[in-house]
Amino acid sequence: MNLFATFADHVRAAVGELAREGVLPTDLDVTRVVVEPPRDASHGDLATNAAMVLAKEAGMKPRDLAEKIAGKLGAVAGVDRVDVAGPGFINIALDGSYWPQVISAVLDQGLGFGGADIGAGRAMNVEYVSANPTGPMHVGHCRGAVFGDALANLMAFAGWKVTREYYINDAGAQVDVLARSAFIRYREALGETISIPEGLYPGDYLKPVGRDLVAKYGKTLLEKDEAEWLPLVRNIAIDSMMVMIRNDLAALNIHHDVFFSERTLHERSGGASSIIDRLLADLRARDLIYEGRLAPPKGQLPEDWEDREQTLFRATRFGDDVDRPLVKSDGAYTYFAADIAYHKDKYDRGFSHMIDVWGADHGGYVKRMQAAVKAASDGQASLDVELCQLVRLLRHGEPVKMSKRAGDFVTLREVVDEVGRDAVRFMMVNRKNDAVLDFDLAKVIEQSKDNPVFYVQYAHARARSILRNAGEAFADLPPDAAGFADSDLTLLSDEGEVAIAKLIANYPRLIEQAALAREPHRVAFYLYDLASALHAQWNRGKDMPHLRFIIEDDRKSTYARLALVHAVALIIASGLSILGVGAPEEMR
């Protein structure tokens, strides 16, 4: 039951009726008509821009058209009044009969209330985290991991068939650095006194890899040249790092459906061409690759700049600023070539809708990848890229020192172990992903209104406590939310109760808008508002006994209010589930 979608249909029906009466043209484009909450709540419950966006095409002044549409909307069941404001805005106020319908819908649909169908069951690939397999995940990875997982949950709730994917960067120079670092630890495990050379990974997390190498190879690797031992060590080191990464993600209850290896894009088994080879052949056949020279970049030239003829992708044909190289001077493929092949592989697997979650430092890469996806899919696929800004880790407002285990950063696992999964997940999406986030380890475990995760979870626990207490007062209390559907919900007439019902009515629209904008933080903000409304009504009942949720000598009012409490608990549990946060039955 989407209140705003329902009234958007009423507005379109009103326009259609006016067209049939000859007042309006019959072919008006109503796709730009929206119904949303008014900016000022005193103006009503709903507002529509219909007259403003249709007036020119209809050949009428916006206010005159608004009056015509308002006249039709005034006859819709549940409408109390319709006002025309300013140059032609239409404000709609609903009467008290509408809000009980919202609560009934929640009780009937349970945790499914608010789910949208904008995805219509279409396949969507959401790739997130994709950290280099060179060590444990750090707190910076944590934000992208949580944001991506919450976004995947949100898109699934909005009707998409979502596949969660992790891209393993196991073909670049960084994994050779990993192998050399692990080889140092192998020598250490054999009893050598070692020092970590500049440029290698110093963290203690590689010590177990060194011991595993000893267990598998003994001292034999010492007898081999680097060209021989490097691939052997690299494979074991990457596997060990991915086990560590999977465990780190599991601590956040994040589980991917697909782990895609970059190396598979380069492999030429049995003399056959690689995935990248085939991609470039296809692009060349469509005249999207050519041999040419690039103009030097503006400003100071990078150290690796080369003025040479090279293989270039016609990225400018698809909206990029310049064409992009695909082959390095040594003949190896660029990262960009591999990334095009990877996204083409996604498209070939059935994903015409893709979302990538990257760190903010990759912002300059977005336009070229979107151009590449257009080219590789012949315009049939779209790529959205969501950038996550950095996280500043604090304790009582002071920066947290680096981890000894990791060497030069604080690990994700350390943060989860200290404050808990729920606190980490909620706070990582409690701000828009493209804004820097301050994460204070002391603040996120405070039991106060200033700690959003506590405040929201406490609202759910309070709702469940109210229901348990009601069970003690009424022996024949219905066992679940659906059992309250026959309650007289018209008794929910207090302003605080109506305010809660109105907030609940906004949940389906909130889900739809958050999904369209790719912004799961909207769910976190909404839950805080709903929790605040429940806490406020509970406090009002302390001061005014006739507003308490449980009144033992007034069964009808109690049942109506318990239906409202059930609805609040269901919505909070639903929203927390999207964020990947638990909804506790009680809190101590």
BELJO-V749373 format. One line per field, one symbol per residue. ss: DSSP state (~ for helix, > for strand, _ for the rest). phi: phi as a letter, one per 20 degrees, with the letter a starting at -180 (. if undefined). psi: psi as a letter, one per 30 degrees, with the letter a starting at -180 (. if undefined). A space follows every 50 residues. Layout:
BEGIN
ss=???
phi=???
psi=???
END
This chain:
BEGIN
ss=__~~~~~~~~~~~~~~~~~~______________>>____~~~__>>>_~ ~~~~~~~~___~~~~~~~~~~~~_____>>>>>>>___>>>>>>__~~~~ ~~~~~~~~~~~~__________>>>>>__________>~~~~~~~~~~~~ ~~~~~~~___>>>>>>>>____~~~~~~~~~~~~~~~~~___________ ___~~~~~~~~~~~~~~__~~~~__~~~~~~~~~~~~~~~~~~~~~~~~~ ~______>>>>_~~~~__~~~___~~~~~~~~~~~___>>>>________ _________>>>>_~~~~_____>>_>_____>_~~~~~~~~~~~~~~__ __>>>>>>>~~~~~~~~~~~~~~~~~_____>>>>>>>__>>>>>__>>_ __________>~~~~~~~~_~~~~~~~~________>>>>__~~~_____ _~~~~~~~~~~~~~~~~~~~~~~_______~~~~____~~~___~~~~~~ ~~~~~_~~~~~~~~~~~___~~~~~~~~~~~~~~~~~~~~~~~_~~~___ ____~~~~~~~~~~~~~~~~~~~~~~~~~_________
phi=.dgfffffffffffffffffenfcfedfeefefccbfffdffepdbbceg ffedgffemcfgfffgfffgffffefgneebcddclfqfddcdeeffefg fffgffffemfefnfdcfelmffcdddbmlfgfdrffdfffgffffgfff fffffffeoeeedecceefdcefffffgfffffffffffeofedcefgne eefffefffgfffffedlefffedfggeegfffgffffgfffffffffff feldceecddefgffefcfmnffeffgffffffffeldcbeadeffffnf fffefcebfbeceffffdoefcfcfdcffenfffgffffffffffgffeo dedccddcfffegfeffffffffgffelnedccdddedffdeecclndge ffeffeobbefgffffffdnffffffffdebgfedgdedeffffdfebff dgfffffffffffffgffffffecfdfgfbfffefefefffedfffffff fffffefgfgffffffelcfffffffffffffffffffffffecgfdffd cfecfffffffffffgfffffffffffffmdfdffbcd
psi=jjeeeefeeeeeeeeeeeeffgellfhkjgffklklklejfffaflkkge eeffeeefhlkeeeeeeeeeeefffkkfkelkkkkbfgkkkkkllffeee eeeeeeeefbffkfklgffhglkkkjkldhkkhgalklfeeeeeeeeeee eeeeeefggljkkkkkjjiggafffeeeeeeeeefeeefgflklkjlkfl kfkfffeeeeeeeeeefbgffffllefefeeeeeeeeeeeeeeeeeeeee fghkklekjkkeefffkikgfllleeeeeeeeeefghgklkakkkkllak klegkkjlklkkkieffgflellkkfklfgflkleeeeeeeeeeeeefgg jfkkkkjllffgeffeeeeeeeeeefghgflkkkkkkkllkjkljhfkkk llkeefeglkleeeeeeefleeeeeeffgglkfgkkkjjjfeefgkilff jeeeeeeeeeeeeeeeeeeefeejfgkkfleffgfglifffifkeeeeee eeeeffeeeeeeeeeefhiffeeeeeeeeeeeeeeeeeeeeeejffglfj jfgieeeeeeeeeeeeeeeeeeeeeeeefgkljkflk.
END
